[in-house]
């Protein structure tokens, strides 16, 4: 959801609730529908406080998941760049193959996996180049101390890369379960109806509109913020994007050009096998 859509939703919902408040105000008695305004305000305080605490706690947890996805994407990209360097210390017969497969892995993250994460269709699918990397490294038999050290380092980096990928794809299909959304919407509706009972024909329409509008704007914006964190990946402002992996691809190209390495990449620009 982009900023424009969020603004339109906020304006639309606020216009609806304020209109409803002004319509109810026409037939409301002076002093509101409540005989005891102080007691009614106390009950409203309990409702608003309980809702805000619940929503704030959920937003905090959702932000943690959002930050986990962002950190996972950055860590994965850094490890891919490091593995390209490690590959140059492995036996000569697999150096070029591993380097090309790492490039394809990075391209697949950007061109194949990211659109699926954005649409929430990634599911249990995995990066196919990870399997190719495993098959290639499995055939390696280190002959020197340098190769053995590089082999051990490669295995550690692979484990870290896989964990970083898990962090990256976390929340791709949504973090907030449907029952929790239903609870939040029901509580929001209860608060809306409760505020309507504060309609007072003795108050001016501006005052009544501000009363309902301020409550509506706060609740709507918080729910929209939660919806933003619920799906962290996308191309809208603030969403987690494959910036780190794009940077890694440019870094790998620059390093290979600087070191005069000629690698045949077995995939197209989007990481699909060629």
RANORNOR-V815897 format. One record per helix or strand. SS is the DSSP state (A for helix, B for strand). FROM is the first residue (numbers start at 1). LEN is the number of residues. Records with the same first field share a line. If there is no record, write none. Layout:
SS->FROM-LEN / FROM-LEN
This chain:
A->3-25 / 37-51 / 92-28 / 128-11 / 145-25 / 178-19 / 205-26 / 243-16
B->233-1 / 240-1 / 267-1 / 273-1
